[in-house]
């Protein structure tokens, strides 16, 4: 999963750096790709520990170090440029791309390695996707009040409300049936026992409703933020790697904001 997450992160960052060019920035492409690749190697090391608590501590350590070092690494390489005026903007773009894309994708791997990680990963995907689908269809069919016409002209408040409702419903249903689903996945040898959710491990309905609302709002904010970046660059899609669906960044923009919320939640539960 860390390898797949790293590959997705590099593809999305490549699209982001192309967008940065439209802002007049000359990106540090190879350095950025290399730094992200090395970071995901450290993620693989972090998740190879023996217990969820140790893995989470190692993951937190590697992320903290990587974020702290990123500006200095990129600025150091930027000093080699002939046009010194392009150095800082390039380093800033690379630093932002790393924090914006690579960190959330690494946290998704971190969620998978925590207790009940398989359940939380699928929950994250389902809640974000359900919210996105309902926002699109309800907004298209019933939407009348625009949410942010300057940034995303097609998004409506009706779609946003439907999105929250869908995420809450899907999230509640998923955790309601999590023990049975976990038992089936365990029986099929698709997960280990620590990856599922059984018995008293199941969270309360109130906490799941609250979590689902926060995750959905984060996902909608993530979608708006990427729309802001694209609109400022004067483009409709971040890329064309997925015909009919735009680029990789278009597909994961909501996840980039939702994943840290779920990671913080699952980590807090682990620490209790």
N, C-alpha and C positions, 0 to 999 in steps of 0.2 A: 504493500500500500504506500509505503514511503517513496518507492521508485515512481509509482504512478503519480502521486501527489507532486513530486519534484518535476516530472515531465510536464504536467499540466501547468505548474507554476512558471516554468521557463517559457512555455508557449504563450501564456497570458502576459508575461513580462515583455516578451518580444513585441507583442501587439501594443502594449503600453508605451514602449520606447518609440515605436513608430508614431504614436499619437504625440509623444513629446517633441518629435521632429517638427510637427505642425505648429508647435509653440515657439519654434526657432531654436530648439535645443539640439546639440550634436551629442547623442548618447554614447556612453562607454559600454558598448554592447558586449564585447567578449569578456571584459572584466566582470560585468554584472552576471552574465551567464555562469562564469566560472565560480563566482562567489556563491551564487544560489546552489550550484551543484555541490560545492564543498559543504554548504550548510546542510543539505539533505543527507549527505554522508554522515554528518554529526547526528542528525535525527535518527538515522538507522542505528548508530551506536547507542543513542539514548534509549531507544525502545527495545534494546536487546538485554536490558537488565531483568532481574528475576521477579520483582514484585511491582504492582501498580504504583505504589508510593515512591519506590526508588526510581522507576521510570519517569514519573511525573517530575520529581526533583531534578533528574538529569536533563529532562526536556526543558524545564524552566531555566536551568543554568546555561544550556547551549543557546537558547533563544536570547537570553539577557546578554551574553557575551557577543553573539552575532550582531545584535542591534547596536550595542555600544561601539563595536569596531567598524561597522559599515561606513559611517561618514568619513572616518580617517583613512580607510582602505581606498575608497573611491576618490577622495581628495588627493591622496598620494599619487594615484595613477593619472589624475587629471593634470598634475603639475608637469607631465611629460609633453603636453600639447604645445604646439607652436603658437596657437592663438590662446593666450592666457585668459582672455575674457570668456571663453567657452568652458573653462574648467569647472568653475563653481556650479553653473546651471546643470552641467552634465552629471556632476557628483550628486547634486541635490535630486535630480531625476532618478538616478540609480538607487539612492538611499530610500526615496519614497516608494519606488517600485518594489524594493525588497520588503519593506514594512507592510505595504499595502497588499501584496499578493503572496509572497513566500511565507510570511509568518502565519497567516490564517490557514494556508494549506498544510503547514507543519502541525498546527494545532489540531487539525482534523485527524492526522495520524496519532497525535497524542490522545485524543478522545478514544480512538479505537483500542489503544493499549491500556486504558483505565478499566476499572471494574465495571462490568456491564457495558463495555465499550461498543460491542456490536449493536446493541439495542440503541445506544445514544447516537451512533453514526447514522443508522437508518432513520431514526427519529428526526435528526437534523435535516436529512435529505427530503423526507416526506413532508415535514412542516414547511420548508422553504418552497418546494415544488407545488404543494397544494395551494399555498398562498399566491404564488405566481400565476398559476392556472386560473384560479377564481378571480383574481384581480383583472386578468386579461378579458375573460368572457363576460363577467358582470360589468366591467367598465365599458366594454365595447357595446354591450346590449342595453344597459340601463344607465350608464354614466352620463351625468349632466353637468356636474360641478367640477371644474378642473382643479387639480391639486397644485400643480406647479407649471403653468403654461410656458414659462420662459425656459425651463430646464427640460421638461418632459411633457410636451403638449397633449399627449393622449392619456395621461394618467388622471384618474378622477377620484374624488372622495368616496363615491359609491363603490368603486373597485377596491379601494384601500380597506374599507370596512368589511367587504366580502372576503378580502384576503385574510384579515385578522380572524374572522369567524371560521374560515376553512382551516387555518392553521391550528386553532384551538380544538376544533372537532377532530381533525386527523391526529393531533398530538395526544389528545385524551384517549381516543380509541386505541392508539398504538400501545400506550402504557397500560391501558385496561387489559389488553390481551398479551402483554409482554411476557408473563410467566409461561403461558401456553406456547407462544412462539419460540421462546428460549428453549423450552423442553423439546420441541420438534427439531430445532436447529442442532441441539446437542445430540439428539437421537440419530440424526443424519450425519453426525461427525463433521458438521460445518463450522462449529465453534467449540471452544473449551468452556468449562463451567464458569470460569471467571469472566467470560465474555458476555454471558447472558444475565437475565434478571429473574430471580426466583423468590417466592414467598415474601418474607418480611422486608426484602430489599426494595419492594415496589414503593415509589413515592406517593404522596397524597394527591388526590385529584386537584385540590386547590393549588398546590405548588406547580403541578403540570400545566394548569390553565395559565397561571402567572408566567411561567417560563415560556410557554407557547406564544403568548402575547408579546413578550419582550423580544423573542427570537424573530417573530414576524415583523415587528417594527424595525428591528435592526436590518433585516433582509430588505425591506422596502427602502430604508435609508441607503443601503448599499447600492441598490438599483439606481436611485436618484443621483448618488455621487458619481457613478460611472457615466450617467447621462450628462452630468455637468462637464465632466472631462471631455466627452465626445463632442458635445455642443460647442464647447470652447475651441475645440480643434476643427470644428466645421464638418464633421463626418457623422454618418448615421450608425455605422457599425464599427467595432474595434478591429475587425478583420473579416476574412472570408473562408476560414478553415472549415467551418461547418455550413455547407450550402443551405440557404434558406433560414439559417439561424444566426448568421453573423460570425463573430470570432469567439475564441475561447474565453476571453475576458467578459464578453457579453453573457456567456453561459454561467459563469461563476461569480458575477458581481454581487449578487445577493448573498451567496455563501460566504464571501469574504468578510461580511459584517456579522453574519449569523453564527458562524463557527466559534469565534472567540467567546460569545455569550454562553454557548453550550459547554465549551471547554471550562470556562470559569465556574459554571454550575456543577459540572461533574467533578471537577477538582475540589471544589468546596465540600461536596458530599463525601469525597474520598478522605479528606482531611478530618472529618468529624469523628 
